[in-house]
Amino acid sequence: MSRIAAATRAFIASEAAGGVVLMAASALALVVANSPLASGYAALLHVELGPLSLHGWVNDALMAVFFLLVGLEIKAEVVEGQLSSWSQRTLPVIAAASGMAVPALVYLAIAPGFARGWAIPAATDIAFAMGLMALLGRHAPASLKLLLTTIAVVDDMGAVAIIALAYTAKLNLVALAGTGLVLAAMIACNRMRVTRLWPYLLLAMLLWLCVFASGVHATIAGVAAALAIPRAAGLKLEHGLNPWVAFAIVPLFGFANAGVALPGWQALLAPLPLGVALGLFAGKQLGVFGSIWLAVKTGIAPKPHARWGQVYGMALLAGIGFTMSLFIGGLAFPPGPLTDQVKIGVLAGSVLSALAGYLVLRSTSTATTSTPKPPSESSAPTQPVDVQP
């Protein structure tokens, strides 16, 4: 087994197991937020630790590490995985693009007065979705696990672009220039065939400081750093980051952001939470499944190796927007009643999508035990230098 194949399998395994941990952490946050401990929970998140609150360190600093891993995974797929050729990327790109556009349109149709949150239902939570796939076991075809993973990677690309372009505050040009210089230094190390990891990590921390000061959201530093790190060093970094992100950072984010006092069901009928919930539940399944069906019927892409009912079940799971949706919601609206409404909508839409997807896959899947073929097994060997400025 190649090192790349091992990294791919480790990624899928950690995402699946980490999704279960994320579910537990988020459920705990909901329990705490609806118990006598609620005031202590809120106070803990607002404890000031230097320039940021505890909540800020989780969302701005730790999530930058999450985005670093996202960037490494995106780069691996583009360079040597399921996005390395047009024939491979056609179906997941079409499905992901439609799966972002349709939920946004559903949201805007229901909540036009809160247009700044249009991107909240556009993202898929790969950890949560893969966690459910793991619970389904042999009832979830290997081909759909791989397709859902690839769609989510493309989805992450779109989410990163949205965060950078749509949710950027007033820019600090001096800090932005510093960002460019640090990034240029990282690319120069790459060009000089520096494969030791520590210079890139030091520069990545400096890059985060510059991006944080620039007005662009600090998590973008993670993706930018990943694109500048050579694949040889990036592969080692992926192996090291996978368990920390899956079992610590993402669950901690879930615990810090999912806690909300649950109101009566009538509150879900307000435009903002209803737009988010239906964007995730209705918009995602319509966008993902509809685009796959059209692509197959028109001959643009071949049909996945699964029944149409199974493909529909996978499309339902794509409506689990949890981590990225909560993250974008925190960027779209200031802390307070609106972010609480976003949380309610995200929870409702994600839970509906999870339950419906699980039931559909259980009822339509045959008991097969096929093993997924890693996207990188058929790829060519990589070179230390693979980034062009």
MOHUJO-V371599 format. One record per pair of residues at least 12 apart in sequence whose ideal C-beta (glycine too) atoms are under 6 Angstrom apart, sorted by the first residue. I is the first residue (numbers start at 0). J is the second residue. Records with the same first field share a line. If there is no record, write none. Layout:
I=J, J
This chain:
3=375
4=373, 375, 376
6=234, 237
7=373, 375
8=373
9=241
10=241
13=241, 242, 245
14=125, 126, 129
15=129, 130, 133
17=126, 245, 246
18=126, 127, 129, 130
19=130
20=246, 250
21=126, 127, 249, 250, 253
24=250, 253, 254
25=253, 257
28=254, 257, 258
31=258
32=258, 259, 260
33=260, 261
40=258
44=255
54=255
57=251, 252, 255
59=217
61=248
62=218
63=207, 217, 218, 220, 221
64=248
65=244, 248
66=218, 221, 222
67=221, 224, 225
68=240, 244
69=155
70=221, 222, 225, 226
71=225, 233, 237
72=152
73=152, 156
74=225, 226
76=152
78=385
79=375, 378, 381
80=374, 375
81=149, 374
89=300
90=294, 300
91=149, 150, 153
92=153
93=290, 294
94=150, 287, 290, 291
95=150, 153, 154
97=286, 290
98=283, 286, 287, 317
99=121, 157
101=282, 285, 286
102=120, 121, 278, 282, 283
103=117, 121
105=277, 278, 281, 282
106=120, 274, 278
109=270, 273, 274
110=270, 271, 274
113=271
115=331
116=331
118=161, 327
119=275, 324, 327, 328
120=275, 278, 279, 320
122=154, 158, 320, 323, 324
123=151, 154, 317
124=319, 320, 321, 322
125=151
126=249
127=319, 321
128=316, 319
131=353, 357
132=144
135=360
137=366, 367, 368
138=360, 361, 364
139=360
140=305, 309
141=369, 371
142=303, 304, 305
143=305, 309, 313
144=371
145=371
146=303
147=313
158=323
159=222
162=216
163=219
166=330
167=215
168=214
169=214
170=214
171=212, 213, 214
174=209, 212, 213
175=213
177=209
178=209, 210, 213
181=202, 205, 206, 209
182=223
184=202
185=202, 227
186=227, 388
189=227, 229, 384, 386
192=383
194=231, 232, 383
196=232
199=228
203=224
206=220, 224
207=220
227=386
229=383, 384
230=381, 385
231=383
256=325
259=339, 342
267=347
271=340
272=340, 343, 344
275=341, 344, 345, 348
276=344, 347, 348
279=318, 320, 348, 352
280=318, 348, 351, 352
283=317, 318
284=314, 315, 318
287=314, 317
288=311, 314
306=363
308=363
309=363, 364
312=356, 359, 360
315=352, 355, 356, 359
316=356
318=352
319=349, 352, 353
320=349
321=349
324=345
325=345
328=341
